[in-house]
Amino acid sequence: MNNAWMPLIGLAVGIALGFAGAFGGLGAFLLVLVLGAVGYIIGRVVEAGEVNLSGLSSRRK
């Protein structure tokens, strides 16, 4: 993905989370946040054919 789109995508996600928090409360905010993370992971899998979650871990080998 072109990095020029990243600020626009971040803005859209922020607006969606803001609306969920404003109109649905904390539960809706957390639901949108979790489903957004799941969608991101699925998108990475579809884009690359695999996903490497080792970078998310704070443990060192």
N, CA, C and O atoms as a DFTB+ gen file, in Angstrom:
244 C
 N C O
     1  1       0.841      -1.177       0.000
     2  2       0.000       0.000       0.000
     3  2       0.884       1.238       0.000
     4  3       1.940       1.269       0.633
     5  1       0.447       2.224      -0.699
     6  2       1.173       3.479      -0.774
     7  2       1.095       4.187       0.580
     8  3       0.010       4.344       1.139
     9  1       2.244       4.611       1.104
    10  2       2.281       5.249       2.421
    11  2       1.590       6.601       2.452
    12  3       1.315       7.116       3.536
    13  1       1.303       7.188       1.307
    14  2       0.609       8.469       1.276
    15  2      -0.829       8.333       1.774
    16  3      -1.425       9.326       2.193
    17  1      -1.396       7.137       1.740
    18  2      -2.764       6.910       2.185
    19  2      -2.875       6.686       3.683
    20  3      -3.977       6.743       4.229
    21  1      -1.773       6.433       4.356
    22  2      -1.817       6.080       5.773
    23  2      -2.442       7.166       6.657
    24  3      -3.248       6.824       7.522
    25  1      -2.118       8.450       6.490
    26  2      -2.789       9.465       7.329
    27  2      -4.295       9.515       7.106
    28  3      -5.053       9.732       8.051
    29  1      -4.732       9.317       5.876
    30  2      -6.162       9.330       5.577
    31  2      -6.854       8.128       6.210
    32  3      -7.958       8.256       6.739
    33  1      -6.220       6.975       6.161
    34  2      -6.785       5.788       6.790
    35  2      -6.839       5.971       8.304
    36  3      -7.833       5.614       8.936
    37  1      -5.785       6.523       8.886
    38  2      -5.778       6.796      10.316
    39  2      -6.873       7.772      10.715
    40  3      -7.507       7.607      11.757
    41  1      -7.098       8.781       9.895
    42  2      -8.162       9.741      10.155
    43  2      -9.522       9.055      10.126
    44  3     -10.355       9.296      11.001
    45  1      -9.754       8.212       9.140
    46  2     -11.028       7.511       9.023
    47  2     -11.263       6.593      10.225
    48  3     -12.373       6.531      10.755
    49  1     -10.230       5.889      10.648
    50  2     -10.356       5.010      11.818
    51  2     -10.639       5.838      13.066
    52  3     -11.481       5.460      13.880
    53  1      -9.958       6.942      13.224
    54  2     -10.191       7.813      14.369
    55  2     -11.603       8.363      14.406
    56  3     -12.217       8.437      15.471
    57  1     -12.117       8.748      13.257
    58  2     -13.491       9.252      13.185
    59  2     -14.484       8.153      13.531
    60  3     -15.448       8.392      14.258
    61  1     -14.254       6.949      13.012
    62  2     -15.154       5.827      13.313
    63  2     -15.152       5.518      14.808
    64  3     -16.210       5.297      15.400
    65  1     -13.969       5.500      15.419
    66  2     -13.886       5.245      16.861
    67  2     -14.533       6.375      17.657
    68  3     -15.173       6.128      18.679
    69  1     -14.370       7.597      17.198
    70  2     -14.991       8.738      17.867
    71  2     -16.509       8.659      17.837
    72  3     -17.166       8.897      18.850
    73  1     -17.069       8.324      16.674
    74  2     -18.526       8.178      16.576
    75  2     -19.021       7.030      17.444
    76  3     -20.051       7.145      18.109
    77  1     -18.281       5.918      17.435
    78  2     -18.692       4.773      18.257
    79  2     -18.671       5.147      19.736
    80  3     -19.580       4.778      20.480
    81  1     -17.657       5.866      20.160
    82  2     -17.576       6.280      21.557
    83  2     -18.625       7.310      21.925
    84  3     -19.186       7.262      23.020
    85  1     -18.896       8.239      21.022
    86  2     -19.840       9.314      21.317
    87  2     -21.282       8.825      21.353
    88  3     -22.058       9.239      22.215
    89  1     -21.639       7.957      20.432
    90  2     -23.041       7.556      20.318
    91  2     -23.333       6.188      20.924
    92  3     -24.489       5.884      21.217
    93  1     -22.312       5.360      21.117
    94  2     -22.563       4.014      21.613
    95  2     -21.955       3.727      22.964
    96  3     -22.238       2.689      23.562
    97  1     -21.126       4.625      23.456
    98  2     -20.508       4.405      24.754
    99  2     -19.238       3.577      24.650
   100  3     -18.735       3.303      23.560
   101  1     -18.738       3.190      25.805
   102  2     -17.470       2.466      25.885
   103  2     -17.553       1.098      25.214
   104  3     -16.609       0.676      24.546
   105  1     -18.671       0.408      25.387
   106  2     -18.825      -0.921      24.786
   107  2     -18.722      -0.875      23.278
   108  3     -18.051      -1.713      22.676
   109  1     -19.379       0.092      22.658
   110  2     -19.323       0.224      21.207
   111  2     -17.926       0.631      20.756
   112  3     -17.439       0.157      19.730
   113  1     -17.283       1.506      21.521
   114  2     -15.920       1.923      21.198
   115  2     -14.990       0.721      21.177
   116  3     -14.216       0.547      20.236
   117  1     -15.062      -0.113      22.219
   118  2     -14.192      -1.286      22.291
   119  2     -14.519      -2.297      21.198
   120  3     -13.614      -2.926      20.649
   121  1     -15.802      -2.463      20.875
   122  2     -16.187      -3.371      19.806
   123  2     -15.620      -2.921      18.468
   124  3     -15.082      -3.738      17.721
   125  1     -15.730      -1.651      18.158
   126  2     -15.182      -1.119      16.913
   127  2     -13.665      -1.269      16.895
   128  3     -13.086      -1.602      15.861
   129  1     -13.020      -1.026      18.033
   130  2     -11.572      -1.155      18.119
   131  2     -11.126      -2.597      17.871
   132  3     -10.185      -2.827      17.111
   133  1     -11.781      -3.560      18.496
   134  2     -11.415      -4.976      18.325
   135  2     -11.700      -5.445      16.903
   136  3     -10.869      -6.118      16.294
   137  1     -12.859      -5.096      16.374
   138  2     -13.174      -5.511      15.011
   139  2     -12.259      -4.845      13.989
   140  3     -11.948      -5.440      12.957
   141  1     -11.832      -3.638      14.262
   142  2     -10.856      -2.987      13.380
   143  2      -9.525      -3.709      13.391
   144  3      -8.894      -3.863      12.346
   145  1      -9.090      -4.155      14.560
   146  2      -7.838      -4.911      14.656
   147  2      -7.950      -6.252      13.929
   148  3      -7.013      -6.673      13.251
   149  1      -9.089      -6.915      14.069
   150  2      -9.305      -8.180      13.361
   151  2      -9.303      -7.948      11.853
   152  3      -8.711      -8.725      11.105
   153  1      -9.950      -6.899      11.416
   154  2      -9.958      -6.569       9.988
   155  2      -8.570      -6.260       9.465
   156  3      -8.226      -6.641       8.346
   157  1      -7.773      -5.574      10.265
   158  2      -6.396      -5.269       9.869
   159  2      -5.592      -6.553       9.693
   160  3      -4.868      -6.705       8.709
   161  1      -5.721      -7.474      10.642
   162  2      -4.976      -8.726      10.557
   163  2      -5.429      -9.537       9.348
   164  3      -4.593     -10.100       8.641
   165  1      -6.722      -9.607       9.100
   166  2      -7.222     -10.328       7.935
   167  2      -6.718      -9.688       6.649
   168  3      -6.343     -10.391       5.710
   169  1      -6.706      -8.365       6.602
   170  2      -6.185      -7.668       5.423
   171  2      -4.717      -7.965       5.174
   172  3      -4.301      -8.141       4.028
   173  1      -3.929      -8.024       6.245
   174  2      -2.498      -8.357       6.095
   175  2      -2.320      -9.775       5.578
   176  3      -1.443     -10.029       4.752
   177  1      -3.147     -10.704       6.059
   178  2      -3.061     -12.092       5.607
   179  2      -3.412     -12.185       4.125
   180  3      -2.734     -12.876       3.365
   181  1      -4.460     -11.498       3.721
   182  2      -4.868     -11.530       2.320
   183  2      -3.805     -10.879       1.435
   184  3      -3.518     -11.374       0.345
   185  1      -3.223      -9.779       1.895
   186  2      -2.225      -9.052       1.114
   187  2      -0.930      -9.850       0.957
   188  3      -0.380      -9.925      -0.142
   189  1      -0.449     -10.435       2.025
   190  2       0.857     -11.085       1.999
   191  2       0.760     -12.601       1.881
   192  3       1.754     -13.253       1.563
   193  1      -0.395     -13.167       2.125
   194  2      -0.525     -14.610       2.108
   195  2      -0.143     -15.244       3.424
   196  3      -0.355     -16.441       3.616
   197  1       0.413     -14.475       4.329
   198  2       0.790     -14.949       5.654
   199  2       0.913     -13.746       6.572
   200  3       0.955     -12.605       6.110
   201  1       0.970     -13.995       7.842
   202  2       1.152     -12.906       8.798
   203  2       2.193     -13.341       9.823
   204  3       2.187     -14.480      10.288
   205  1       3.083     -12.420      10.167
   206  2       4.136     -12.685      11.136
   207  2       3.851     -11.840      12.376
   208  3       4.050     -10.625      12.367
   209  1       3.386     -12.487      13.436
   210  2       3.029     -11.777      14.655
   211  2       4.182     -11.698      15.647
   212  3       4.003     -11.201      16.759
   213  1       5.354     -12.177      15.266
   214  2       6.475     -12.165      16.196
   215  2       6.920     -10.742      16.538
   216  3       7.475     -10.520      17.614
   217  1       6.696      -9.794      15.663
   218  2       7.065      -8.415      15.935
   219  2       6.198      -7.753      16.986
   220  3       6.591      -6.732      17.550
   221  1       5.026      -8.310      17.263
   222  2       4.129      -7.742      18.254
   223  2       4.471      -8.183      19.670
   224  3       4.012      -7.574      20.636
   225  1       5.253      -9.211      19.797
   226  2       5.600      -9.749      21.099
   227  2       6.697      -8.901      21.745
   228  3       7.613      -8.433      21.070
   229  1       6.591      -8.713      23.051
   230  2       7.599      -7.916      23.749
   231  2       8.715      -8.806      24.306
   232  3       9.709      -8.303      24.830
   233  1       8.549     -10.124      24.194
   234  2       9.600     -11.034      24.672
   235  2      10.772     -11.044      23.718
   236  3      10.611     -10.930      22.503
   237  1      11.935     -11.181      24.281
   238  2      13.155     -11.279      23.472
   239  2      13.686     -12.689      23.579
   240  3      13.571     -13.334      24.622
   241  1      14.268     -13.160      22.500
   242  2      14.828     -14.514      22.502
   243  2      16.221     -14.526      23.067
   244  3      16.846     -15.584      23.145
